[in-house]
Amino acid sequence: IGSAIFGGFSALGNEDLVEEAQAGARQVKKDKMRMLGAQRTSALDYAQSQYATGVTDVGQATQGQFADISQAGDTAYVKAGGLANVGGINKQVESQTKDLLAGYKSDMTKLFDTRAHVKAEADLSFRSGEMSAEAAYQDTLTELESVPTTFMEGMFG
């Protein structure tokens, strides 16, 4: 009986402690969410930066290669000196231009797909972390519910 009464009196000071622990658990969850958000933003910013750099690089390379094809065609026209070879030169320039544009399209598709993949991975990581933070928060609340906070709970708990 004495230990039950002691347990009852001991529980009376727990209510404030439980409220503080619940507030602490909420703060930990908020901090984790803030960190996860910052990680996702960082990953998305990096992916966008890499994408923009890639687009610029591919565009400049394609322009340079197109200028080379055009210049090579002009040089071939001059060297040919006659109209007999113009058809073959035109076909070669068209073929090289077609190949160049196919390469451009492929490179741009890879850049776009890579950016989309990084975004999906960042979102998945965020959602996974969010679920983990919520589960930890709920587990803490569940544990705190078992702490006696009234005289009767302490006496019979």
Biotite code that builds the C-alpha atoms (Angstrom):
import biotite.structure as struc

atoms = struc.array([
    struc.Atom([0.000, 0.000, 0.000], chain_id="A", res_id=1, res_name="ILE", atom_name="CA", element="C"),
    struc.Atom([2.820, 2.371, 0.871], chain_id="A", res_id=2, res_name="GLY", atom_name="CA", element="C"),
    struc.Atom([4.492, 1.915, -2.509], chain_id="A", res_id=3, res_name="SER", atom_name="CA", element="C"),
    struc.Atom([1.186, 2.499, -4.294], chain_id="A", res_id=4, res_name="ALA", atom_name="CA", element="C"),
    struc.Atom([0.659, 5.757, -2.400], chain_id="A", res_id=5, res_name="ILE", atom_name="CA", element="C"),
    struc.Atom([4.250, 6.762, -3.099], chain_id="A", res_id=6, res_name="PHE", atom_name="CA", element="C"),
    struc.Atom([3.660, 6.006, -6.810], chain_id="A", res_id=7, res_name="GLY", atom_name="CA", element="C"),
    struc.Atom([0.528, 8.167, -6.715], chain_id="A", res_id=8, res_name="GLY", atom_name="CA", element="C"),
    struc.Atom([2.373, 11.138, -5.253], chain_id="A", res_id=9, res_name="PHE", atom_name="CA", element="C"),
    struc.Atom([5.334, 10.618, -7.589], chain_id="A", res_id=10, res_name="SER", atom_name="CA", element="C"),
    struc.Atom([3.077, 10.811, -10.639], chain_id="A", res_id=11, res_name="ALA", atom_name="CA", element="C"),
    struc.Atom([1.816, 14.268, -9.693], chain_id="A", res_id=12, res_name="LEU", atom_name="CA", element="C"),
    struc.Atom([4.974, 15.999, -10.976], chain_id="A", res_id=13, res_name="GLY", atom_name="CA", element="C"),
    struc.Atom([5.027, 14.102, -14.244], chain_id="A", res_id=14, res_name="ASN", atom_name="CA", element="C"),
    struc.Atom([2.408, 16.139, -16.118], chain_id="A", res_id=15, res_name="GLU", atom_name="CA", element="C"),
    struc.Atom([4.757, 19.063, -16.744], chain_id="A", res_id=16, res_name="ASP", atom_name="CA", element="C"),
    struc.Atom([7.567, 16.690, -17.691], chain_id="A", res_id=17, res_name="LEU", atom_name="CA", element="C"),
    struc.Atom([5.344, 14.880, -20.186], chain_id="A", res_id=18, res_name="VAL", atom_name="CA", element="C"),
    struc.Atom([4.254, 18.194, -21.737], chain_id="A", res_id=19, res_name="GLU", atom_name="CA", element="C"),
    struc.Atom([7.900, 19.277, -22.027], chain_id="A", res_id=20, res_name="GLU", atom_name="CA", element="C"),
    struc.Atom([8.810, 15.939, -23.611], chain_id="A", res_id=21, res_name="ALA", atom_name="CA", element="C"),
    struc.Atom([5.921, 16.272, -26.086], chain_id="A", res_id=22, res_name="GLN", atom_name="CA", element="C"),
    struc.Atom([7.049, 19.804, -26.995], chain_id="A", res_id=23, res_name="ALA", atom_name="CA", element="C"),
    struc.Atom([10.590, 18.507, -27.414], chain_id="A", res_id=24, res_name="GLY", atom_name="CA", element="C"),
    struc.Atom([9.378, 15.722, -29.696], chain_id="A", res_id=25, res_name="ALA", atom_name="CA", element="C"),
    struc.Atom([7.467, 18.272, -31.817], chain_id="A", res_id=26, res_name="ARG", atom_name="CA", element="C"),
    struc.Atom([10.601, 20.408, -32.070], chain_id="A", res_id=27, res_name="GLN", atom_name="CA", element="C"),
    struc.Atom([12.742, 17.431, -33.103], chain_id="A", res_id=28, res_name="VAL", atom_name="CA", element="C"),
    struc.Atom([10.204, 16.595, -35.818], chain_id="A", res_id=29, res_name="LYS", atom_name="CA", element="C"),
    struc.Atom([10.171, 20.218, -37.042], chain_id="A", res_id=30, res_name="LYS", atom_name="CA", element="C"),
    struc.Atom([13.988, 20.285, -37.110], chain_id="A", res_id=31, res_name="ASP", atom_name="CA", element="C"),
    struc.Atom([14.125, 17.029, -39.080], chain_id="A", res_id=32, res_name="LYS", atom_name="CA", element="C"),
    struc.Atom([11.567, 18.354, -41.571], chain_id="A", res_id=33, res_name="MET", atom_name="CA", element="C"),
    struc.Atom([13.491, 21.595, -41.970], chain_id="A", res_id=34, res_name="ARG", atom_name="CA", element="C"),
    struc.Atom([16.694, 19.629, -42.608], chain_id="A", res_id=35, res_name="MET", atom_name="CA", element="C"),
    struc.Atom([14.965, 17.328, -45.109], chain_id="A", res_id=36, res_name="LEU", atom_name="CA", element="C"),
    struc.Atom([13.518, 20.334, -46.920], chain_id="A", res_id=37, res_name="GLY", atom_name="CA", element="C"),
    struc.Atom([16.945, 21.959, -47.125], chain_id="A", res_id=38, res_name="ALA", atom_name="CA", element="C"),
    struc.Atom([18.466, 18.743, -48.487], chain_id="A", res_id=39, res_name="GLN", atom_name="CA", element="C"),
    struc.Atom([15.746, 18.451, -51.128], chain_id="A", res_id=40, res_name="ARG", atom_name="CA", element="C"),
    struc.Atom([16.132, 22.095, -52.136], chain_id="A", res_id=41, res_name="THR", atom_name="CA", element="C"),
    struc.Atom([19.893, 21.692, -52.382], chain_id="A", res_id=42, res_name="SER", atom_name="CA", element="C"),
    struc.Atom([19.568, 18.603, -54.577], chain_id="A", res_id=43, res_name="ALA", atom_name="CA", element="C"),
    struc.Atom([17.016, 20.304, -56.832], chain_id="A", res_id=44, res_name="LEU", atom_name="CA", element="C"),
    struc.Atom([19.125, 23.459, -57.118], chain_id="A", res_id=45, res_name="ASP", atom_name="CA", element="C"),
    struc.Atom([22.180, 21.391, -58.011], chain_id="A", res_id=46, res_name="TYR", atom_name="CA", element="C"),
    struc.Atom([20.229, 19.400, -60.610], chain_id="A", res_id=47, res_name="ALA", atom_name="CA", element="C"),
    struc.Atom([18.856, 22.598, -62.160], chain_id="A", res_id=48, res_name="GLN", atom_name="CA", element="C"),
    struc.Atom([22.326, 24.149, -62.237], chain_id="A", res_id=49, res_name="SER", atom_name="CA", element="C"),
    struc.Atom([23.799, 21.058, -63.904], chain_id="A", res_id=50, res_name="GLN", atom_name="CA", element="C"),
    struc.Atom([20.908, 20.992, -66.381], chain_id="A", res_id=51, res_name="TYR", atom_name="CA", element="C"),
    struc.Atom([21.365, 24.667, -67.296], chain_id="A", res_id=52, res_name="ALA", atom_name="CA", element="C"),
    struc.Atom([25.110, 24.210, -67.719], chain_id="A", res_id=53, res_name="THR", atom_name="CA", element="C"),
    struc.Atom([24.517, 21.103, -69.838], chain_id="A", res_id=54, res_name="GLY", atom_name="CA", element="C"),
    struc.Atom([21.992, 22.901, -72.051], chain_id="A", res_id=55, res_name="VAL", atom_name="CA", element="C"),
    struc.Atom([24.447, 25.736, -72.605], chain_id="A", res_id=56, res_name="THR", atom_name="CA", element="C"),
    struc.Atom([27.327, 23.357, -73.344], chain_id="A", res_id=57, res_name="ASP", atom_name="CA", element="C"),
    struc.Atom([25.299, 21.206, -75.740], chain_id="A", res_id=58, res_name="VAL", atom_name="CA", element="C"),
    struc.Atom([23.908, 24.287, -77.486], chain_id="A", res_id=59, res_name="GLY", atom_name="CA", element="C"),
    struc.Atom([27.330, 25.857, -77.947], chain_id="A", res_id=60, res_name="GLN", atom_name="CA", element="C"),
    struc.Atom([28.881, 22.604, -79.137], chain_id="A", res_id=61, res_name="ALA", atom_name="CA", element="C"),
    struc.Atom([26.037, 22.065, -81.608], chain_id="A", res_id=62, res_name="THR", atom_name="CA", element="C"),
    struc.Atom([26.372, 25.615, -82.947], chain_id="A", res_id=63, res_name="GLN", atom_name="CA", element="C"),
    struc.Atom([30.120, 25.134, -83.375], chain_id="A", res_id=64, res_name="GLY", atom_name="CA", element="C"),
    struc.Atom([29.675, 21.813, -85.139], chain_id="A", res_id=65, res_name="GLN", atom_name="CA", element="C"),
    struc.Atom([26.974, 23.271, -87.382], chain_id="A", res_id=66, res_name="PHE", atom_name="CA", element="C"),
    struc.Atom([29.314, 26.114, -88.325], chain_id="A", res_id=67, res_name="ALA", atom_name="CA", element="C"),
    struc.Atom([32.030, 23.540, -89.112], chain_id="A", res_id=68, res_name="ASP", atom_name="CA", element="C"),
    struc.Atom([29.659, 21.558, -91.342], chain_id="A", res_id=69, res_name="ILE", atom_name="CA", element="C"),
    struc.Atom([28.575, 24.727, -93.118], chain_id="A", res_id=70, res_name="SER", atom_name="CA", element="C"),
    struc.Atom([32.151, 25.881, -93.608], chain_id="A", res_id=71, res_name="GLN", atom_name="CA", element="C"),
    struc.Atom([33.239, 22.445, -94.864], chain_id="A", res_id=72, res_name="ALA", atom_name="CA", element="C"),
    struc.Atom([30.352, 22.490, -97.344], chain_id="A", res_id=73, res_name="GLY", atom_name="CA", element="C"),
    struc.Atom([31.315, 25.959, -98.591], chain_id="A", res_id=74, res_name="ASP", atom_name="CA", element="C"),
    struc.Atom([34.923, 24.850, -98.963], chain_id="A", res_id=75, res_name="THR", atom_name="CA", element="C"),
    struc.Atom([33.849, 21.739, -100.866], chain_id="A", res_id=76, res_name="ALA", atom_name="CA", element="C"),
    struc.Atom([31.742, 23.891, -103.238], chain_id="A", res_id=77, res_name="TYR", atom_name="CA", element="C"),
    struc.Atom([34.718, 26.105, -103.974], chain_id="A", res_id=78, res_name="VAL", atom_name="CA", element="C"),
    struc.Atom([37.055, 23.154, -104.505], chain_id="A", res_id=79, res_name="LYS", atom_name="CA", element="C"),
    struc.Atom([34.525, 21.360, -106.698], chain_id="A", res_id=80, res_name="ALA", atom_name="CA", element="C"),
    struc.Atom([34.586, 24.255, -109.144], chain_id="A", res_id=81, res_name="GLY", atom_name="CA", element="C"),
    struc.Atom([31.597, 22.980, -110.981], chain_id="A", res_id=82, res_name="GLY", atom_name="CA", element="C"),
    struc.Atom([27.963, 22.095, -110.576], chain_id="A", res_id=83, res_name="LEU", atom_name="CA", element="C"),
    struc.Atom([28.560, 18.400, -111.237], chain_id="A", res_id=84, res_name="ALA", atom_name="CA", element="C"),
    struc.Atom([29.538, 17.718, -107.619], chain_id="A", res_id=85, res_name="ASN", atom_name="CA", element="C"),
    struc.Atom([27.054, 20.058, -105.932], chain_id="A", res_id=86, res_name="VAL", atom_name="CA", element="C"),
    struc.Atom([24.416, 17.334, -105.426], chain_id="A", res_id=87, res_name="GLY", atom_name="CA", element="C"),
    struc.Atom([26.875, 15.070, -103.613], chain_id="A", res_id=88, res_name="GLY", atom_name="CA", element="C"),
    struc.Atom([28.095, 17.953, -101.463], chain_id="A", res_id=89, res_name="ILE", atom_name="CA", element="C"),
    struc.Atom([24.502, 18.910, -100.569], chain_id="A", res_id=90, res_name="ASN", atom_name="CA", element="C"),
    struc.Atom([23.718, 15.326, -99.574], chain_id="A", res_id=91, res_name="LYS", atom_name="CA", element="C"),
    struc.Atom([26.817, 15.180, -97.393], chain_id="A", res_id=92, res_name="GLN", atom_name="CA", element="C"),
    struc.Atom([25.975, 18.497, -95.683], chain_id="A", res_id=93, res_name="VAL", atom_name="CA", element="C"),
    struc.Atom([22.363, 17.380, -95.156], chain_id="A", res_id=94, res_name="GLU", atom_name="CA", element="C"),
    struc.Atom([23.488, 14.018, -93.752], chain_id="A", res_id=95, res_name="SER", atom_name="CA", element="C"),
    struc.Atom([25.965, 15.624, -91.361], chain_id="A", res_id=96, res_name="GLN", atom_name="CA", element="C"),
    struc.Atom([23.360, 18.196, -90.284], chain_id="A", res_id=97, res_name="THR", atom_name="CA", element="C"),
    struc.Atom([20.774, 15.452, -89.700], chain_id="A", res_id=98, res_name="LYS", atom_name="CA", element="C"),
    struc.Atom([23.280, 13.469, -87.601], chain_id="A", res_id=99, res_name="ASP", atom_name="CA", element="C"),
    struc.Atom([24.196, 16.599, -85.657], chain_id="A", res_id=100, res_name="LEU", atom_name="CA", element="C"),
    struc.Atom([20.554, 17.384, -84.859], chain_id="A", res_id=101, res_name="LEU", atom_name="CA", element="C"),
    struc.Atom([19.920, 13.768, -83.817], chain_id="A", res_id=102, res_name="ALA", atom_name="CA", element="C"),
    struc.Atom([22.887, 14.002, -81.450], chain_id="A", res_id=103, res_name="GLY", atom_name="CA", element="C"),
    struc.Atom([21.574, 17.321, -80.108], chain_id="A", res_id=104, res_name="TYR", atom_name="CA", element="C"),
    struc.Atom([18.153, 15.807, -79.471], chain_id="A", res_id=105, res_name="LYS", atom_name="CA", element="C"),
    struc.Atom([19.721, 12.785, -77.741], chain_id="A", res_id=106, res_name="SER", atom_name="CA", element="C"),
    struc.Atom([21.940, 14.944, -75.533], chain_id="A", res_id=107, res_name="ASP", atom_name="CA", element="C"),
    struc.Atom([19.039, 17.204, -74.565], chain_id="A", res_id=108, res_name="MET", atom_name="CA", element="C"),
    struc.Atom([16.845, 14.192, -73.768], chain_id="A", res_id=109, res_name="THR", atom_name="CA", element="C"),
    struc.Atom([19.571, 12.781, -71.501], chain_id="A", res_id=110, res_name="LYS", atom_name="CA", element="C"),
    struc.Atom([19.877, 16.118, -69.692], chain_id="A", res_id=111, res_name="LEU", atom_name="CA", element="C"),
    struc.Atom([16.112, 16.367, -69.235], chain_id="A", res_id=112, res_name="PHE", atom_name="CA", element="C"),
    struc.Atom([15.830, 12.746, -68.060], chain_id="A", res_id=113, res_name="ASP", atom_name="CA", element="C"),
    struc.Atom([18.721, 13.158, -65.616], chain_id="A", res_id=114, res_name="THR", atom_name="CA", element="C"),
    struc.Atom([17.145, 16.272, -64.113], chain_id="A", res_id=115, res_name="ARG", atom_name="CA", element="C"),
    struc.Atom([13.797, 14.487, -63.793], chain_id="A", res_id=116, res_name="ALA", atom_name="CA", element="C"),
    struc.Atom([15.503, 11.496, -62.140], chain_id="A", res_id=117, res_name="HIS", atom_name="CA", element="C"),
    struc.Atom([17.296, 13.692, -59.593], chain_id="A", res_id=118, res_name="VAL", atom_name="CA", element="C"),
    struc.Atom([14.027, 15.482, -58.819], chain_id="A", res_id=119, res_name="LYS", atom_name="CA", element="C"),
    struc.Atom([12.207, 12.184, -58.320], chain_id="A", res_id=120, res_name="ALA", atom_name="CA", element="C"),
    struc.Atom([15.006, 10.878, -56.078], chain_id="A", res_id=121, res_name="GLU", atom_name="CA", element="C"),
    struc.Atom([14.998, 14.082, -54.010], chain_id="A", res_id=122, res_name="ALA", atom_name="CA", element="C"),
    struc.Atom([11.220, 13.921, -53.591], chain_id="A", res_id=123, res_name="ASP", atom_name="CA", element="C"),
    struc.Atom([11.360, 10.235, -52.647], chain_id="A", res_id=124, res_name="LEU", atom_name="CA", element="C"),
    struc.Atom([14.108, 10.870, -50.106], chain_id="A", res_id=125, res_name="SER", atom_name="CA", element="C"),
    struc.Atom([12.099, 13.744, -48.620], chain_id="A", res_id=126, res_name="PHE", atom_name="CA", element="C"),
    struc.Atom([8.913, 11.657, -48.349], chain_id="A", res_id=127, res_name="ARG", atom_name="CA", element="C"),
    struc.Atom([10.831, 8.751, -46.819], chain_id="A", res_id=128, res_name="SER", atom_name="CA", element="C"),
    struc.Atom([12.450, 11.055, -44.272], chain_id="A", res_id=129, res_name="GLY", atom_name="CA", element="C"),
    struc.Atom([9.108, 12.693, -43.574], chain_id="A", res_id=130, res_name="GLU", atom_name="CA", element="C"),
    struc.Atom([7.502, 9.326, -42.840], chain_id="A", res_id=131, res_name="MET", atom_name="CA", element="C"),
    struc.Atom([10.437, 8.354, -40.621], chain_id="A", res_id=132, res_name="SER", atom_name="CA", element="C"),
    struc.Atom([10.220, 11.621, -38.674], chain_id="A", res_id=133, res_name="ALA", atom_name="CA", element="C"),
    struc.Atom([6.462, 11.212, -38.237], chain_id="A", res_id=134, res_name="GLU", atom_name="CA", element="C"),
    struc.Atom([6.872, 7.602, -37.063], chain_id="A", res_id=135, res_name="ALA", atom_name="CA", element="C"),
    struc.Atom([9.524, 8.626, -34.517], chain_id="A", res_id=136, res_name="ALA", atom_name="CA", element="C"),
    struc.Atom([7.277, 11.455, -33.298], chain_id="A", res_id=137, res_name="TYR", atom_name="CA", element="C"),
    struc.Atom([4.265, 9.145, -32.927], chain_id="A", res_id=138, res_name="GLN", atom_name="CA", element="C"),
    struc.Atom([6.396, 6.518, -31.145], chain_id="A", res_id=139, res_name="ASP", atom_name="CA", element="C"),
    struc.Atom([7.559, 9.142, -28.661], chain_id="A", res_id=140, res_name="THR", atom_name="CA", element="C"),
    struc.Atom([3.986, 10.309, -28.038], chain_id="A", res_id=141, res_name="LEU", atom_name="CA", element="C"),
    struc.Atom([2.887, 6.715, -27.507], chain_id="A", res_id=142, res_name="THR", atom_name="CA", element="C"),
    struc.Atom([5.672, 6.161, -24.968], chain_id="A", res_id=143, res_name="GLU", atom_name="CA", element="C"),
    struc.Atom([4.739, 9.365, -23.143], chain_id="A", res_id=144, res_name="LEU", atom_name="CA", element="C"),
    struc.Atom([1.093, 8.279, -22.887], chain_id="A", res_id=145, res_name="GLU", atom_name="CA", element="C"),
    struc.Atom([2.176, 5.457, -20.589], chain_id="A", res_id=146, res_name="SER", atom_name="CA", element="C"),
    struc.Atom([3.773, 7.859, -18.091], chain_id="A", res_id=147, res_name="VAL", atom_name="CA", element="C"),
    struc.Atom([1.405, 8.322, -15.128], chain_id="A", res_id=148, res_name="PRO", atom_name="CA", element="C"),
    struc.Atom([0.449, 11.970, -14.576], chain_id="A", res_id=149, res_name="THR", atom_name="CA", element="C"),
    struc.Atom([-2.322, 11.766, -11.944], chain_id="A", res_id=150, res_name="THR", atom_name="CA", element="C"),
    struc.Atom([-2.362, 10.399, -8.414], chain_id="A", res_id=151, res_name="PHE", atom_name="CA", element="C"),
    struc.Atom([-4.663, 7.526, -9.427], chain_id="A", res_id=152, res_name="MET", atom_name="CA", element="C"),
    struc.Atom([-2.576, 6.572, -12.492], chain_id="A", res_id=153, res_name="GLU", atom_name="CA", element="C"),
    struc.Atom([0.544, 6.568, -10.334], chain_id="A", res_id=154, res_name="GLY", atom_name="CA", element="C"),
    struc.Atom([-1.077, 4.577, -7.615], chain_id="A", res_id=155, res_name="MET", atom_name="CA", element="C"),
    struc.Atom([-2.457, 1.834, -9.870], chain_id="A", res_id=156, res_name="PHE", atom_name="CA", element="C"),
    struc.Atom([0.038, 2.045, -12.778], chain_id="A", res_id=157, res_name="GLY", atom_name="CA", element="C"),
])
